[in-house]
Every structure is written in C-alpha cells, then in structure tokens.
Amino acid sequence: MKTNTFIHKTLYPRRMVFPAFILYTILFMIPTVMGIYYAFTNWNIYSDAIHFNGLDNFKVLFIDQSFKYVRPITNTVVFAFFTSVLEAVIGLSLAIMLNRKIFARNTLRSIFFMPQAISTIVIGIIFTTILHPTGLLNNFLDLIGLDFLQQKWLTNTATAMPSVIAVEVWRYFGLNMVIFLAGLQGIDQSYYEAARIDGANSWNLFVKITIPFIMPAVTINTVLNIVHGFRAFDIVYALTNGGPGNATEVIATMVYREYSAGNYGLSNAMNLILLIMTTVISVLVNRATSKREVTL
C-alpha cells in the first residue's frame, strides 16, 4: 500500500506537468535549438541550399567596417542598463511611499501600474504625438518659459535614445513598484521598532532592514528588467523604428530587419548573441543578489 501511495503521489504531479512540458518543448526548446543551428549557416533567401559556415556570421557582426552591427549591440547594453536601474529606483521609491498610510494610496497604486496594462502600439502612438516637435511636451515647455529646452525628441540623434529609455521606464516602473510593495509588506514591523529603540535613524532602517529583507524582490525586478531591456523591440519600433539613422537601433530591431531582408542565418546569429548576453548577465545578477537575501 505504501508503495502504491508513493507511486500515485509522484506520478500524479508529473502527469499534470507533462502537457505544459510538451508545449514548452514544441514552442520554445525546438525553435531555440533550430535557431542556434541556423546561426552557423549561410541560410538566406537567395539560395535554396543551406551550408554550415562556422563563425562567418559572427565575423560579419563584429568585424564589419561600417559598424552597422556593432552599434545595435552597444545600444542594447546602454538601453538595458539605464532602464533596469531607473525602473528599479523609481519603483522602489514609489513602493516605500505607497506602503505608508497616505491618502488614496490604493488609487495611486493603480494609476502607477496602469501603463503596464496599455498596449505598446497605443503607447507608441501617444508618445509619438507628445514628443513631436509641435507636440504636447514642447508646447508645455514653451508655456512655462522653458522654450530653450525644446527638442526634436525622437528625430534628434542626441535625444532619441534618452527619449525611448524614458518611455520604457514609464511603462515598467509600475511593475517594479508592485513587486517591491509585496516585499515591503512581508517585513515584520517589530524589526523596525526594535531598531528605533536602539537609536537607528531612517537611513539605518533602510540600509540594515529594508534592503536585506526585500532582496528577493530586488532579484526578481533586476532580472525582469534586464530581460525586458535586452529584448526591447516593440517600444523602439513603435517610437523610432531604430532611427534616426541607427541611433536607437537595438539587436531585436536589427534581427527583424535582417530577417525581413532574407538574411536568415545572420539574423539567427544576432539572436544567439542576444540570448547569450541576456542569459549570462541574468544568471550573474541572480547569483549576486541571491547571496544577500535574508530569510524572514
């Protein structure tokens, strides 16, 4: 009887997982393995034959004299870094504020989270209008006497990337806020009370209690932000389409461009670089932050 019960308890959960595992394998694992294989081939629209060409695609990406492919890689790293940091900082600041008993805090939480629920295309249309040279932002700057700050936000090479980063941060800081709020609400208030009795000030409470106890939330947000940052496509495509020139071109938009041009092997090589970068950095960050987690 004990043996039958053990078999039933172990096989039943596996039967429940099996359908999801099949779907995951078909929709993710198989395409990923195929993409890795094609990254080392000359697959393109101009030839019916597909031949293994080793590292030729990667040589094109990193040795190209026009820096056509190096710029998107650099832009992706810059985009991922600044969006990850800003989303986490703003999200944590709002979470700390809205974790207190203030007026209409639930309404404010909903408002700050709302951009997460809006379609990227809608966000693109809204901010393309706002950031237009004759749009709402420049008109507002003119109204308050700061017309010298007016810019062609999305068509100037100096301001295009910061503008796209700002929109992406606005879109995702609400998600960071919600995750940080969950972490903050799980901290026992007795820790703060004991620390105040010992003479700790607000900064001491934040550094010695808040940060260590919300490290799981920090880990989750950091990894999610990095993944979102490195995989950025829709918001860049909706706002600038990689322009002006290649000022906001990222790996994902270049993959789309090369694939549309029929350079399938080359686009898969860029996708492989994106996969490696995202995986390596996410694993390193996860390990670094996990070591600092405190068990409640």
ROGU-384892 format. One line per field, with one value per residue (C-alpha): x, y negated, z; residue in one letter. Coordinates in steps of 0.02 Angstrom, whole numbers. Layout:
px: (X:...)
py: (Y:...)
pz: (Z:...)
code: (A:...)
This chain:
px: (0:140:224:63:32:209:192:24:91:244:161:7:104:210:54:-4:162:182:63:145:317:265:202:361:468:374:353:519:653:643:641:786:893:850:893:1063:1098:1048:1158:1307:1241:1228:1038:965:826:941:995:899:1047:1094:1277:1370:1486:1558:1586:1566:1404:1484:1636:1518:1433:1591:1716:1603:1697:1541:1497:1323:1302:1411:1303:1143:1238:1306:1134:1056:1179:1151:963:958:1071:981:804:847:921:789:641:707:748:582:484:566:541:355:336:409:295:138:174:133:-42:-68:-224:-288:-138:-236:-291:-113:-50:-174:-127:60:33:-86:49:91:-84:-80:-38:135:63:-52:96:195:56:30:214:249:119:183:366:332:421:250:184:123:294:370:210:212:395:352:204:309:451:573:565:756:735:628:697:655:647:629:718:875:1016:1064:891:811:886:855:676:645:726:612:456:512:545:372:298:381:415:238:278:435:331:206:343:434:270:246:420:394:229:311:431:384:366:445:616:591:525:675:796:715:731:917:928:929:881:782:937:995:823:826:1001:1003:824:726:856:911:732:672:821:709:605:765:822:656:646:826:816:649:715:871:771:649:793:894:740:672:590:410:435:586:496:338:430:579:594:777:808:861:995:1039:1039:908:939:945:982:799:757:913:861:692:773:896:764:648:791:808:971:904:1071:1137:979:988:1169:1115:975:1101:1210:1057:1014:1191:1202:1033:1065:1241:1200:1037:1125:1265:1144:1035:1183:1250:1083:1029:1180:1118:942:885:762:616)
py: (0:-119:-85:-117:-277:-338:-299:-388:-543:-556:-512:-621:-787:-730:-694:-871:-945:-838:-935:-1101:-1023:-962:-1135:-1215:-1095:-1122:-1310:-1357:-1222:-1156:-1331:-1384:-1234:-1262:-1446:-1404:-1284:-1408:-1541:-1443:-1426:-1535:-1518:-1660:-1697:-1700:-1517:-1354:-1262:-1286:-1258:-1263:-1415:-1411:-1581:-1682:-1764:-1819:-1887:-1994:-2059:-2109:-2150:-2249:-2410:-2518:-2469:-2430:-2285:-2343:-2497:-2396:-2288:-2443:-2525:-2368:-2366:-2552:-2534:-2382:-2463:-2629:-2557:-2423:-2549:-2685:-2566:-2488:-2654:-2737:-2579:-2561:-2745:-2736:-2570:-2645:-2797:-2696:-2569:-2705:-2756:-2903:-2972:-2872:-2755:-2613:-2732:-2792:-2613:-2578:-2737:-2699:-2518:-2565:-2590:-2404:-2362:-2476:-2406:-2451:-2514:-2632:-2693:-2721:-2824:-2927:-2968:-2997:-3134:-3201:-3204:-3278:-3445:-3529:-3408:-3423:-3421:-3562:-3664:-3641:-3695:-3850:-3886:-3887:-3989:-3845:-3853:-3840:-3658:-3614:-3473:-3361:-3221:-3071:-3135:-3207:-3081:-3157:-3143:-2994:-2858:-2951:-2981:-2797:-2748:-2871:-2797:-2619:-2669:-2749:-2588:-2467:-2558:-2514:-2328:-2356:-2453:-2312:-2181:-2293:-2326:-2139:-2128:-2276:-2212:-2048:-2131:-2112:-2286:-2226:-2237:-2424:-2451:-2362:-2461:-2628:-2584:-2557:-2732:-2690:-2832:-2819:-2785:-2647:-2567:-2572:-2501:-2374:-2311:-2360:-2319:-2150:-2090:-2144:-2066:-1930:-2070:-2157:-1996:-1971:-2152:-2160:-2000:-2051:-2225:-2154:-2031:-2168:-2285:-2164:-2101:-2275:-2283:-2341:-2508:-2553:-2500:-2597:-2758:-2773:-2614:-2615:-2791:-2925:-2834:-2692:-2799:-2688:-2527:-2380:-2197:-2147:-2278:-2230:-2046:-2095:-2200:-2065:-1930:-2039:-2060:-1871:-1853:-1715:-1643:-1815:-1861:-1698:-1737:-1905:-1819:-1696:-1841:-1918:-1752:-1730:-1910:-1901:-1730:-1766:-1935:-1873:-1723:-1831:-1959:-1823:-1742:-1908:-1965:-1794:-1787:-1944:-1879:-1866:-1734:-1801)
pz: (0:44:-122:-220:-123:-159:-344:-352:-264:-378:-544:-525:-518:-665:-768:-733:-787:-943:-1060:-1015:-1042:-1215:-1264:-1194:-1293:-1457:-1444:-1361:-1349:-1527:-1608:-1495:-1545:-1729:-1714:-1638:-1781:-1917:-1836:-1902:-2080:-2235:-2242:-2345:-2466:-2617:-2608:-2591:-2515:-2333:-2289:-2124:-2125:-1948:-1870:-2031:-1974:-1811:-1902:-2007:-1849:-1756:-1895:-2013:-2054:-2056:-1876:-1942:-1821:-1676:-1643:-1607:-1482:-1394:-1395:-1321:-1175:-1142:-1154:-1039:-909:-892:-900:-770:-647:-669:-662:-501:-417:-462:-422:-251:-209:-251:-159:1:-15:-53:83:210:261:145:62:-90:-90:-175:-313:-336:-345:-485:-579:-572:-626:-768:-905:-886:-949:-1102:-1273:-1337:-1501:-1406:-1301:-1460:-1539:-1380:-1353:-1537:-1525:-1358:-1414:-1586:-1618:-1608:-1479:-1301:-1216:-1318:-1304:-1115:-1105:-1206:-1093:-933:-1011:-1041:-1230:-1238:-1184:-1333:-1440:-1585:-1458:-1573:-1728:-1649:-1629:-1461:-1383:-1471:-1360:-1194:-1251:-1290:-1123:-1031:-1112:-1071:-890:-879:-947:-825:-660:-602:-613:-509:-383:-360:-333:-210:-119:-97:-21:95:160:208:331:514:589:752:668:640:816:894:786:832:1016:986:909:722:604:441:335:454:446:256:236:378:375:218:85:157:180:6:-85:-161:-239:-294:-378:-468:-527:-582:-684:-763:-803:-884:-988:-1043:-1081:-1187:-1280:-1315:-1485:-1483:-1397:-1505:-1664:-1616:-1571:-1689:-1793:-1744:-1807:-1835:-1932:-1813:-1654:-1571:-1666:-1545:-1575:-1586:-1718:-1817:-1809:-1879:-2014:-2068:-2065:-2171:-2295:-2309:-2212:-2101:-2044:-1997:-1903:-1804:-1760:-1689:-1594:-1521:-1462:-1380:-1296:-1228:-1164:-1078:-1001:-937:-861:-784:-704:-635:-564:-491:-403:-339:-266:-202:-87:1:33:214:271:371)
code: (M:K:T:N:T:F:I:H:K:T:L:Y:P:R:R:M:V:F:P:A:F:I:L:Y:T:I:L:F:M:I:P:T:V:M:G:I:Y:Y:A:F:T:N:W:N:I:Y:S:D:A:I:H:F:N:G:L:D:N:F:K:V:L:F:I:D:Q:S:F:K:Y:V:R:P:I:T:N:T:V:V:F:A:F:F:T:S:V:L:E:A:V:I:G:L:S:L:A:I:M:L:N:R:K:I:F:A:R:N:T:L:R:S:I:F:F:M:P:Q:A:I:S:T:I:V:I:G:I:I:F:T:T:I:L:H:P:T:G:L:L:N:N:F:L:D:L:I:G:L:D:F:L:Q:Q:K:W:L:T:N:T:A:T:A:M:P:S:V:I:A:V:E:V:W:R:Y:F:G:L:N:M:V:I:F:L:A:G:L:Q:G:I:D:Q:S:Y:Y:E:A:A:R:I:D:G:A:N:S:W:N:L:F:V:K:I:T:I:P:F:I:M:P:A:V:T:I:N:T:V:L:N:I:V:H:G:F:R:A:F:D:I:V:Y:A:L:T:N:G:G:P:G:N:A:T:E:V:I:A:T:M:V:Y:R:E:Y:S:A:G:N:Y:G:L:S:N:A:M:N:L:I:L:L:I:M:T:T:V:I:S:V:L:V:N:R:A:T:S:K:R:E:V:T:L)
